[in-house]
Amino acid sequence: MLLSQQSRVTAVKAGKLFDPISGKMLPNQVILVEGERITAVGPASATPLPPGAVVIDLSQATVLPGLIDGHVHLTDATGGLQHQQLVALHSATESLKAGYTTQVAQGSHGGGFADVELKRAIQQGLVQGPRLLTAGPILAITAPGNNFYPLDFKPFEPEIVRNGPEALREGVRELAHYGADHVKIHTSGVFYFKRDGEMVNQALPSLAELTAVVDEAHRRGMFVASHTYGGDGLKWAIEAGVDDIQHAVAATDADIHMILERHLPITSTILDLRQDEPSDLKQWAPYSRYRLMRKTWKKMLDAGVTLGYGSGATPVSNGQGRIFNTGCMCSHGVQSEMFPIFVEWGASPLYVLRMATSVNARIIGWQDKVGSIEPGKFADLIATSGDPLENITEMQHVRFVMKGGAVVRNDFEKASR
C-alpha cells in the first residue's frame, strides 16, 4: 500500500465502545476507518495501527454508533424554495452536531421537495450534512377543514392531494418521480377526548385507499410512514401494512395485538406532545395526548412491540414551530431529551439506545449500512464523556460526531498522527 493510501486510514481509540447487537460496552477498542467505511473493529491489543494512520484519541470517552432520528421535519413553509433549502440545511446540521447522523424527513410541511434537494447536495459533497431519507410533500386526501374556497386563484397546496385509490397511486408515482425515498400520509385527523378520557380520532383515507398507497409504494421500492393517532385510521393502517406507523397515541389492546401479529414497528414522538399538553389540558383536562401516550407506550413496550425512535423536531421561525427546549428555543439539536423520558417510562438505557441505533436501522431498511459499529458499515460515530448505560442523560451531551469518516465536531483532543 502506498503512503498516500495509508494516510487516508483513521484509527479511533475508544475507551468504551457500545455494541447494540450484543448490548455490551466493550473496553479499550480501536476502530479503523478508510474513506467512508469502517474496515476493522477490535481490542486495542489485537488491532495494530497502520503506519501513518491519523489517530483520534477517544480513550477517555464512550463511543457509540451515530444516532438515527426516525421523525424530523426540515422545512418551515415560509418563503420560497431557496429559503426552504437553507432552513432544511440548518435544521439537519443542528441535529447532526447533536449526534444524529441519519435522519428521516417525515413530510416537508410546505417545503416542497427541498429535503430531496438537500439530500442530493449532501451526496454530491456540496454541503456537509446527515444521511437523509426524504418524503417530500405529504400525500393526503381532501380532508375536512375550514379552508377558503378559491375564486380567482388557487392557493398554494403544501401537500399532494389526491382522492381515490388510483389517484393516490398517481401521487405515489409523483413522489417517486421527484426523488422521495418514502411516502408520508395522514391516516387520522381531527381528534378530541370524551369526558371519560376516551380519545376519538377521525379516519382520513379509506382502507382501500391506504392499501393502494402501500402497494404502489412497495412497487416503487419505497416504504410508507403514517401520522396515525388511533381509531379506524390506526386499524386500517395496520391492516394495509403501513411500514412505520407514527404516534399510535390511542392504540387499544386489540390494536397492539394486531401490530404484534403483523410485526409492524411504531415510532412515537413525545416531545411535541409534551409541548402541546397545556393546550390539550385547557380543552380536556385531566386528559391530554402526552398523558395518554405515556400509558399507551408503556403498554406497547410491555407487549413487545418494536418501538422506533423519532423526535418530531421541526424548524423554529419567528417563534413558530416545535420548541422542545426553551433555552435555545429550538427542537433540532436537543431531541435527545427523549432518552431519559423513555427510561422514566420504564425502558432500560440499553433498550432506548438500541431504539435510536440498531432498531431504527432495521425499521428504515438500512441495517447493513448504519446502526452499529462494524466492518463494512459507514463510519458514523459519536462519543460522550460518560457511559450512557450508567447515566442515560449523557446522550444529551454528545461531544464527538463523525459521519462517513469525516469529523463533524470533536470537543475532545484533536486528531494527531
C-alpha positions in Angstrom: 0.0 0.0 0.0 1.3 3.4 -0.9 1.9 6.0 1.8 -0.7 8.3 0.2 -3.2 5.5 0.7 -2.1 4.8 4.2 -2.6 8.4 5.1 -6.3 8.0 4.5 -6.6 5.5 7.3 -8.1 6.9 10.5 -7.8 5.0 13.8 -10.3 5.9 16.5 -9.3 4.8 20.0 -12.4 4.1 22.1 -12.2 3.8 25.9 -15.6 2.1 25.7 -17.5 1.1 22.6 -21.2 0.5 22.7 -22.3 -2.6 20.7 -26.1 -2.5 20.3 -26.1 -6.1 18.9 -24.7 -7.7 22.0 -25.8 -5.0 24.3 -22.4 -4.7 25.8 -19.9 -1.9 26.4 -16.6 -3.2 25.0 -13.5 -1.8 26.7 -10.4 -0.4 25.1 -11.3 -0.8 21.4 -9.8 0.5 18.1 -11.9 1.4 15.1 -10.1 1.6 11.7 -11.7 3.8 9.0 -10.8 4.1 5.3 -12.8 6.6 3.3 -16.5 6.4 4.5 -16.4 2.9 5.8 -15.2 1.0 8.9 -12.6 -1.6 8.0 -11.9 -3.2 11.3 -13.0 -3.1 15.0 -11.3 -4.9 17.8 -9.5 -4.7 21.1 -6.5 -2.3 21.1 -4.2 -5.2 22.0 -5.2 -7.1 18.8 -5.7 -4.2 16.4 -2.4 -2.7 15.4 -2.5 0.9 14.0 -1.4 1.1 10.3 1.7 3.2 9.7 0.8 6.8 9.1 -2.8 6.4 10.4 -4.5 9.5 11.7 -5.3 8.8 15.3 -8.4 10.2 17.1 -8.0 9.6 20.8 -11.3 8.9 22.5 -9.7 6.6 25.1 -11.4 8.5 27.9 -14.8 8.5 26.2 -17.6 6.2 25.3 -18.1 5.7 21.5 -21.5 4.8 20.1 -23.0 4.4 16.6 -24.3 7.5 15.0 -27.9 8.1 16.1 -30.9 7.7 13.8 -33.9 10.1 14.2 -36.8 8.4 12.6 -39.1 11.5 12.5 -38.0 15.0 11.7 -39.3 17.9 9.6 -36.7 20.1 8.0 -38.6 23.0 6.4 -41.0 25.6 7.7 -43.4 26.5 4.9 -42.2 30.2 4.9 -40.9 31.9 1.7 -39.7 30.3 -1.5 -37.6 27.2 -2.3 -34.3 29.0 -1.7 -35.4 29.8 1.9 -36.7 26.3 2.4 -33.4 24.7 1.3 -31.4 27.0 3.7 -33.8 26.2 6.6 -33.5 22.5 5.8 -29.7 22.7 5.8 -29.7 24.5 9.2 -32.2 22.0 10.7 -30.4 18.9 9.5 -26.9 20.2 10.6 -28.1 21.2 14.0 -29.3 17.7 14.6 -26.1 16.3 13.0 -24.0 18.2 15.6 -26.0 16.6 18.3 -25.2 13.1 17.0 -28.0 12.4 14.6 -26.0 11.2 11.6 -29.1 9.7 9.9 -32.5 11.5 9.8 -35.8 10.5 8.3 -37.7 13.5 7.0 -41.4 12.8 7.5 -43.0 15.4 5.3 -41.9 18.8 4.1 -44.9 20.7 5.6 -44.9 23.2 2.7 -41.3 23.0 1.7 -41.9 21.1 -1.5 -39.0 18.8 -2.4 -36.4 20.9 -0.5 -35.5 17.8 1.6 -34.8 15.8 -1.6 -32.6 18.6 -3.0 -30.7 18.8 0.3 -30.1 15.1 0.2 -28.7 15.4 -3.3 -26.4 18.3 -2.3 -25.1 16.3 0.6 -24.5 13.2 -1.5 -22.6 15.3 -4.1 -20.4 16.8 -1.4 -21.6 20.4 -1.9 -22.6 20.7 1.7 -22.0 18.7 4.9 -25.0 17.1 6.3 -26.5 13.8 7.7 -27.8 10.9 5.7 -31.4 11.7 4.8 -34.4 9.6 3.9 -36.8 12.0 2.3 -40.6 12.1 1.9 -41.1 15.4 0.0 -44.7 16.7 0.5 -47.1 14.6 2.5 -49.6 12.6 0.4 -53.1 13.4 1.5 -56.8 13.1 0.7 -59.1 16.1 0.7 -59.7 16.3 4.4 -62.4 18.1 6.4 -61.3 21.6 7.3 -62.2 25.3 7.2 -60.4 26.5 4.1 -61.4 29.4 1.9 -63.0 28.5 -1.4 -60.6 29.6 -4.3 -62.2 32.2 -6.6 -59.7 33.8 -9.0 -56.7 31.9 -7.7 -55.7 28.6 -6.4 -53.9 28.8 -3.0 -50.6 27.1 -2.5 -51.1 23.5 -1.5 -48.3 22.2 0.8 -49.4 18.6 0.3 -50.1 16.4 -2.7 -53.9 16.0 -2.5 -55.5 13.0 -4.3 -58.7 11.1 -3.8 -59.5 7.5 -4.5 -57.1 4.5 -4.8 -56.0 5.2 -8.4 -55.4 8.9 -7.8 -53.4 8.2 -4.7 -51.3 5.7 -6.7 -50.6 8.6 -9.1 -49.5 10.7 -6.1 -47.0 8.0 -5.0 -45.6 7.9 -8.5 -45.2 11.7 -8.4 -43.2 11.4 -5.2 -41.1 8.7 -6.7 -40.5 10.7 -9.8 -39.1 13.7 -7.9 -36.8 11.6 -5.8 -38.6 10.9 -2.5 -37.4 7.8 -0.6 -40.7 7.1 1.1 -44.3 8.2 1.4 -45.8 10.0 4.4 -49.6 10.0 4.7 -52.0 11.1 7.5 -54.5 8.3 8.3 -56.2 10.1 11.2 -57.1 13.8 11.6 -59.3 15.7 13.9 -59.4 14.3 17.5 -60.9 15.0 20.9 -61.3 13.4 24.3 -64.6 12.3 25.8 -65.4 13.1 29.4 -64.4 9.5 30.4 -61.0 10.0 28.7 -61.6 8.0 25.5 -59.8 9.6 22.6 -61.8 9.9 19.4 -59.9 10.1 16.1 -61.4 10.8 12.7 -60.1 8.5 10.0 -59.0 10.0 6.7 -58.2 7.7 3.8 -60.3 4.6 3.4 -58.8 1.1 3.8 -58.9 0.7 0.0 -57.0 4.0 -0.5 -54.4 3.1 2.1 -53.9 -0.4 0.6 -53.3 1.2 -2.8 -50.7 3.6 -1.4 -48.8 0.8 0.3 -48.9 -1.4 -2.7 -47.8 1.3 -5.1 -45.0 2.5 -2.8 -43.7 -1.0 -2.4 -43.7 -1.5 -6.2 -41.6 1.7 -6.5 -39.1 0.5 -3.8 -40.4 2.9 -1.2 -41.8 2.5 2.3 -44.8 4.1 3.8 -44.9 6.0 7.1 -48.1 7.5 8.5 -49.3 10.1 11.0 -51.8 8.0 13.0 -53.3 8.5 16.4 -56.0 5.9 16.7 -59.4 4.7 15.7 -60.2 3.3 12.3 -57.2 5.3 10.9 -54.9 3.1 13.0 -56.7 -0.1 12.4 -56.7 0.5 8.6 -53.0 1.5 8.7 -52.2 -1.8 10.4 -54.4 -3.8 8.0 -52.9 -2.1 4.9 -49.4 -2.9 6.2 -48.1 0.7 6.6 -44.4 0.1 7.2 -43.8 2.6 10.1 -46.8 3.9 11.9 -46.0 7.2 13.7 -47.5 8.0 17.1 -50.3 5.4 17.8 -51.3 7.6 20.8 -54.7 5.9 21.3 -53.8 2.3 20.3 -56.1 -0.2 22.1 -55.2 -3.6 23.3 -56.8 -5.0 20.1 -54.7 -2.7 18.0 -51.5 -3.7 19.9 -52.4 -7.4 19.3 -52.7 -6.7 15.5 -49.5 -4.7 15.5 -47.7 -7.7 17.0 -49.3 -10.2 14.7 -48.1 -8.2 11.6 -44.7 -7.4 13.1 -45.1 -3.7 12.5 -43.0 -1.0 14.2 -44.4 2.0 16.0 -42.4 5.3 16.3 -43.9 7.6 18.9 -42.9 11.2 19.2 -43.3 12.6 22.7 -41.6 16.0 23.0 -44.2 17.6 20.6 -47.0 16.2 22.7 -45.3 17.5 25.9 -45.2 20.9 24.3 -48.9 20.7 23.3 -50.0 19.5 26.7 -51.0 22.9 28.2 -53.3 23.5 25.2 -54.8 19.9 25.5 -55.4 20.4 29.2 -57.3 23.7 28.6 -59.8 21.7 26.5 -59.9 18.2 28.0 -58.3 18.3 31.5 -57.3 15.9 33.1 -56.7 14.3 29.7 -54.0 15.0 27.1 -52.2 13.3 24.3 -48.9 13.3 26.3 -50.5 11.6 29.3 -52.3 9.0 27.0 -49.1 8.5 25.0 -47.2 7.5 28.2 -49.8 4.9 29.1 -50.0 3.5 25.5 -46.3 3.5 25.0 -45.7 1.5 28.3 -48.4 -1.0 27.1 -46.6 -1.4 23.8 -43.2 -1.7 25.5 -44.5 -4.4 27.8 -46.3 -6.3 24.9 -43.0 -6.4 22.9 -43.9 -4.1 20.1 -40.9 -2.9 18.0 -40.6 0.7 19.1 -38.6 3.2 17.0 -37.0 6.5 18.0 -38.3 9.7 16.3 -38.4 13.2 17.7 -40.8 15.2 15.5 -38.3 18.0 15.5 -39.1 21.0 13.3 -37.5 24.3 12.4 -38.5 27.3 14.5 -39.0 30.5 12.6 -40.2 33.7 14.2 -41.2 31.8 17.3 -43.3 29.3 15.4 -42.6 25.6 15.3 -41.8 22.9 17.8 -39.8 24.2 20.7 -38.5 21.3 22.8 -36.1 23.4 24.8 -36.8 27.0 25.8 -33.1 27.6 26.5 -32.3 27.5 22.7 -35.9 28.0 21.5 -35.3 25.0 19.2 -36.0 21.4 18.7 -33.3 20.3 16.2 -30.2 19.5 18.3 -32.0 18.9 21.6 -34.2 15.9 20.8 -32.0 13.7 23.0 -34.2 14.9 25.8 -36.3 11.9 24.8 -33.8 9.4 26.1 -34.3 10.0 29.9 -38.1 10.3 29.4 -38.3 6.8 27.8 -36.2 5.5 30.7 -38.5 7.1 33.2 -41.4 5.4 31.4 -39.9 2.0 32.0 -37.4 1.3 29.3 -33.8 0.4 30.2 -31.0 2.6 28.9 -29.9 -0.3 26.7 -33.4 -0.6 25.1 -33.5 3.2 24.3 -30.0 3.2 22.9 -31.0 0.3 20.6 -34.1 2.2 19.5 -32.0 5.1 18.2 -29.4 2.8 16.6 -29.9 -0.8 15.5 -33.7 -0.9 15.8 -34.2 2.2 13.7 -31.7 0.9 11.2 -33.9 -2.2 10.7 -37.1 -0.1 10.5 -35.7 2.0 7.6 -34.1 -1.0 6.0 -30.5 0.3 6.4 -29.3 -2.4 8.9 -26.4 -3.2 6.5 -25.3 0.5 6.4 -25.7 2.1 9.8 -26.9 1.3 13.4 -23.8 -0.4 14.7 -20.0 -0.1 14.6 -19.0 -3.0 12.3 -16.7 -3.5 9.4 -18.3 -2.6 6.1 -20.7 -0.1 7.6 -20.5 3.7 7.3 -18.1 5.3 9.8 -20.9 7.1 11.6 -19.6 7.5 15.2 -20.5 9.7 18.2 -18.9 9.9 21.7 -19.9 11.0 25.1 -17.7 11.7 28.2 -19.5 9.2 30.4 -21.3 5.8 30.0 -24.9 6.2 28.8 -25.7 2.7 30.1 -25.0 4.1 33.6 -26.4 7.6 33.0 -28.7 8.0 30.0 -28.5 11.8 30.3 -25.0 11.5 28.7 -26.9 11.3 25.4 -27.8 15.0 25.8 -24.1 15.9 25.8 -22.6 14.4 22.7 -19.0 15.7 22.3 -17.8 14.0 19.2 -19.5 13.3 15.9 -18.1 11.6 12.8 -20.2 11.0 9.7 -18.8 8.8 6.9 -15.3 9.1 8.2 -15.4 12.9 8.4 -15.2 14.6 11.8 -18.2 17.0 12.3 -17.2 18.0 15.8 -14.6 17.0 18.3 -14.7 18.5 21.7 -12.1 16.1 22.9 -8.4 16.1 21.9 -7.8 17.0 18.3 -6.7 14.3 15.8 -3.0 13.7 15.9 -0.6 11.5 13.9 
